[in-house]
Amino acid sequence: MKNRSVLNAAALIGFVLFLLAALLFGFSLLWALLAGFVIFTVHGLLCGYEFSTLMKEAWKGVWTVRNILLMFVLIGALTALWRASGTIPYLILKLTGFMTPGTFYLMTFLINAAVSLLTGSSFASAATSGVICMSMAMAAGYSAVLAGGAIISGIYVGDRSSPVSTSALLVADLTGTDLYDNIRNMVRSGLVPFLLTAVLYVLLGLKGGSGGTVLLTAEEFCGQAMKLSWIVIVPALIILVAAAFRVPVKLSMLLSILAAALLSLFLQKMSLSEMLTAVVSGYTPAPDASESLSGGGILSMASVFAIICLSSAFGEIMQRTGLLLGLTGALEKMSRRTGRMFCMVITSLATIMISCNQTLASMLTYYLGQGLYGEDSSRLANDMEDTVVVLSAAVPWCIAFAVPVQTVGADTSCLAASFWVFLLPLWRLAESALRGKREKE
């Protein structure tokens, strides 16, 4: 038993060292995950499991997340075609038209929240609406710290709870829960923190709203060639209406992709080859358009696709070999004293700090935390969304924060003004503590 404990500790420490090396020396996280797969396979062999058994478990892990892998292909196509068809440019232009000096930070938060709810991606939102809002803030003399914080807060509203969010889809897939039920629960648990975040940006805008107004024109943003009219919002409306009627997500995405493809071909006059190239490798805007419109495409999802495959593979191996039993046992003991929510916050922060990646942190948090919830998968899904998904943007060296900040040209000090990513888990902790106190009484 002692030898087994030593083996378990050695395997986990070895994996953590590879993750830290990836962070410190700047090589791809995929190499660290591949090393982890080898380490956990060797650990299984040393524990007496046959190689064929371990590989069956690895394949079982990949097969478990097959739906989310397919969704990544659809999301890559969707985000490219929404750019090409004019959907994202039109929405950003209309939304930024509501900006006034006193409400600049509030509108920055709301605009990025709206775009992220539609695209489901914090990175895509940062690269489009985030870049635009920061450019307007710089031009008009607003605080880059507050604007950056409002952008980070906004992009993680949709990253957490959009029907086309990869993190929401991943959590639903891991926990075996219904995506739309999860979204309904997330609306309930996130409403108060959302309103508090909005109020803080209103107050900061009223106190320090000394900047001017900058108008964003269609020609500057989209170039002369792109045609914008109300019809280009149809792909986005399909997603919203489908969510309201609980249409299966894959079907709603396919319909939205079809609508955006038709608009790209017949309204924006793209050739079929240009459109297919955009679907695969991402949209490239016209030379006179904003570079922030570029992106999307199936290939843009390749990295997260590989991360989930490798993580799922060695996750099942760890489950089979009991590698995490010691850690899960310690968490169960802690939860009896502090409550499950506190354990989830601590576990989330630990996995985020080590993995530096929202996707891997989510999967590790699931493997460690699932034992705390038993059959209550719905609560597990909600608690994961309210901790590991948003707290990934609260760790400066995690790519969930570092990439959007670098994309919009902000400074890491904007983390202090990213109220949403702190208020949500804090609110849930307060709720949990109050509920525990009532139960004791």
N, C-alpha and C positions, 0 to 999 in steps of 0.2 A: 504493500500500500504506500509505503514511504517512497519507494522507487518510482511509483506511478505519479505521485505528487511532484517529485523532482522533474520527471519527464514533462508533465503538464506545464510547470513553471518555466522550464527551459524553452519549450515550444512557444509559449506566449511572449517571453522576453525576447526571443529571437525575432519573432514577427514584429514586435514593437521597435526593435532596433533598426530593422529594415525600413519601417515607416519613418522613423526619425531621420535616417540617412537620406531618404528621398526628400524630406523637408529641408535638411541642412545643405545638401549638395545639389539640389535642384533637378534631380533626375525624375523621370515619370513615375507616378504612383503605381502604374501598371506593373513595373518591374518589382516593386515591393510586394504587390499582391501575388504576382507569380511566385516570388520567393516564399510567400506565406503558404501558397498552395503546396509547394514542395515540402516545406517544413511540417505542415499538418499531415501530409501524406506519410512522410517518414515517421512522424510521431505515432500515427496509426499502426504502421508496420511494427514499430518497436513495442507497441502495446498488444501485439498478437493478432491483429486483423490482417486478412489476406488482401493483397493488392487489388484483386478483382472486386472484392466487397467495397473497398474504399472508392474505386472508380465508379461503381454503381451508385454509391451515395452522392458522389460529385455530380453525376449525370442527373440524378433525382433532384438535386438542388437547382441545376440549370432549368430542368423541365418545369419545376415549380413556378419559375418566374417567366415562363415563355410568353404569357400574355403581355407583361410589361415590356418585354423585348420587342414584340410586334408593335406596341404602342409607340415606342421610340422611333421606329421607322415612320409611322404616321405623323408623329409630332414634327420630325425633321422636315417632311414634305409640307406640312401645314404652315410652319413658320416661314418657309421660303416663299410659298405661294401667297400668303397674306401680305408679304412685302411686295411681291411682283404685281399683284392685282390692284394694289392701292389701298387695301383695307387698313393696314397699320398707319401709313402716312396720313390718310384721311382722318382717322380717329385722333391721332396726335395733334394735327392742325386744329381740329374742332375743340378739343379739350384745352389746349393752351390758350385758346381765345378767351377763356373765362378767367385768366390770371389778372389780378389787380395787385397794386403794391401792398395793401394790407393783408391780402390772402395768399401771397406768393408761396409761403412754405406749406400752408394747408393744401393749396391746389397742386403743388409739386407732389405731396404725399398722395392725394386722391388720384391724380393723373397716372402716376406710376402704379398705384393699386389697381386702377381700372385696366391698364394695359397688361399688367401681369395676370389679372384674372382672365383675360381673353387669351393671352398667349401661353399661360401656364409656366412661364420661365422667367426666373429672376435675371439670368444673364441676357436673354433677348430683350427684356424690358429695360435693363440698364443700358444696353447698346443702342436703344432707340429713344424712348421717352426720357430715360435718364440722362443721356448725352444732351438732348435738346434742353431739358430743364436746367442742367448745370451751365450750359452755354448761355442761356437767358439770364441766369443768376450772375454770372461773371460780367456780362455786358451791362446789366442794370445796376450793379453794385451791391448785390445781396451777399449775405454771409455764405461762404463756401462750406463751412462746417454744418450750418443748419440745413442748407440745401442738400448736401450730401447725405445727412442723416434722414431727411424726409424721403430722399430717393431710396435709400436702403430699406427704410420702413415700408415704403409702398411696394417695392418689388417683391417683398416677402409676404405680403398679404395674399397675392395670387399664387406665389410659389407654394404656399401652404394649402390653399383651398380651392384652386381652380379645377374644374372637371377635366382639363387637359394638362394638369401639372404632373410632371414625372414623379415628384416626391409623393403627391397624394395617391397616384396610381400605384407606386411602389408599396406604400404603407397598406393600402387596401389589399394588394396582392399578397403581401407577407402575412397579414393577419386574417385573410380569408373573409373580409368584410365587404359590404356594399359601398361603392364609392359615393353614391348620392346620399346614403344614410350618414356616411362620415362627414360629408360637406354640411349637411344639416346640423350635425353635432358641433362642427367647427364654427358655424355661424353663431350658435348659442354661446359657446365657450369664449369666442373671440370678440363678441359685440362690445362689451364694456371696455376692454383694452383698446379696441379700435376707436371708440368714441373719446377715450381719455387721450389717446395719441393725437387725434384731430384737434381736441381742445388745446393741447399744449402748443401745437403749431399755429393755431389761431392767436393765442396769447403772445407767442414769440413774434408773430407777424405784426401784431398791433403795437408791440413794444419797440420792435426794431425794423419795421417795414419802411426804411428810408430809401429803398431802391426805386428805380423808375420802371417803366413798362417797355417791353420789347415785343414787337409784333413779328411773328414768324410767317413768312409768305410761302405759298405753295411752290413758287418758282425756285426760291432759295433751297427749299427742303427736298422737293421731288424732281426738280428739273423741268424743262419746258415740255418734254414729251409725254409725261404721265398725265392721264386724264382722271380727274377726281369728281365724283358726284355721289349722291346718296346711295346709288346701287352698289358701290364697292363695300358697303358695310354688311351686305347679305351674308358672306361667309361667317362673320362674327355673330350675326343674328341667329344663324342656324345652330351654332354652339349654345347660345343662350336659351333659345326656344327648346332645343333638344334636352337641355338640363332641366328646364321647368317641367317637361313631360316625361322625364326619366328615360329618355331614349338611350339604348346602349351606346357607350362612349365611342366604341370603334365605328359604329354606324354613323353617328353624328359627325365624327371627324372625316370619314370618307365623303359624306355629303358636302361638308365644308370645303374639303380639298377639291372636289369636283366643281363647286361653284367658283372657287378662287381660280382654278385652272381655266374655266371658260372665260372669266373676266380678263385673265392675263392674255389669252389668245385673241379675244374679239374686241375688248375695250382698249387694252394697252398695246395691242398689235404685236405681241411677241410671237416669234416663230415657234413651231413645235419643238425644234431642237433646243432653242434658247430656254424654253419652259422646262423641258426635261433636264437640261443641264442644271438649272436652278434647283429643281427638286432634289437632285443627287448631291450637288456640291455647294449649293447655296446661291442666293440671289445677289447679283452684282448690279448696282444702280448705274444710271447714266452718268457720264463724266461731269455734268453740271448739277448733279444731285448730291445731297448730303451722304457722306460715306457711312453715316450711322445706320442707313437703311440696309446695308449689306448684311448677309448672314443667312442662317437657317440651313436647311438641306439635310438629307439623310446622313451624309458623312459627318456632319457636326455632332451627331449623336454617337459616333463610333467609340469615343473614349468612355462615356458613361455606360454604353452597351457592354464593353469589355469588363468594366469594373463590376457590374452586376453579375455577369457570368462567373468571373473568378470568385467574387465574394460569396455567391450562392453555392458554388461548388465546394469551397473549403468550409463554408458554414455548416453544410450537411455533414461533412466529415467530422467537424468539431462536435456536432450534436451526437453522432453515432459513437464516437470514442469517449464521450463524457468529459471532454477537455475543459468545458466551462462550468462543470458541476460545483467546483469550489467557489467560484465567483458568484454563481446564481444562489448558492446556499447563503453566502454572506449577505447578498442583497435581500433575500427573504427575511433574514434576521433583522436587518436594518429597517425594513419596511414595517415590521411589527412595532418598532419604536417611533419611527418618524412618518410613516405613511408612504403609500406607493408613489405619490407625485414627487415627493422630495427625492426618493430613490431614482426616479426617472430623470430628474434634473441633474443629479450628480453623475449618473451613468452617461447621460447625453454629453455633458461637458467633458467627461473623461474620454469618451470615444471620439468626440470631435477634435479635442486637443491632440490626440494621438494620430488619428487618421487624416486630419486636415481636409476632409472631404465629406460633404453632406450625405452622399449615397452610401458610402461604406459605413459612416457613423450610424446611419439609420438602420442598416442591416445588423451591425454589431449590437446596437441598443435593443433591437428586437430579440436577438438570440439571448441576450443577457436578461432582458426584462419580461419575457413572455411568461415565465414561471410565476411571476407576481400576480398574474391576472386570471389564471385558470381558464375557465370557459368564457370569460368576459372579454371577448376579442374586440368588441365595439369600444369599450373603455380604453383598451390598450392602444387601438388605432388613434383615438382622440388625444390620448396623453402623449403619444409619439409626435403627433402633428404639433402639439403645443409646447414641446420641449426640443427634441433633437432637430426637427426641421427648421425652426426659427432660430434656435440658439447657435446653429451653424454660422449664422451671420454675426454672432457676438464674440467670435474668437478671431482676433486680427490675422493670424497666419493661416486660417482655413480659407480655401479657395472660394467658398461661398460668400465670404466678405471681401477678400483681397482682389478677386477678379472684377466684381462690379465697381469697386472703388477705383481701381486702376482704369477701368473702361470709361468712367464718367469724368476722370481727372480730379477726383477729390483726394483728401488726405485722410490717413487713418484716424485722425482726431474726430472725424464725423461720426465715429462709433458712439461717442457720448450723446449725440443727438438722434440716434437711431432708436427712438422710444419704443416702437412696436415690438422689436425683438427682445426687449427686456420686460415690458409691461405685461405681455401675454403670459409667460411662465410665472412671473411674480403674482399675477392675478390668480392663476390656477393654484399656486402654492398657498395663497391666502384663503381661497375657497376650501382647499383640502384641510388646512389647519382648523378653520371654523367648523367644518363638517365633523372632524375628529373630536373637537371640543364638545359639540352637541351630542355626539354619540356617547361620550363618557358621562355626560350629565344625565 
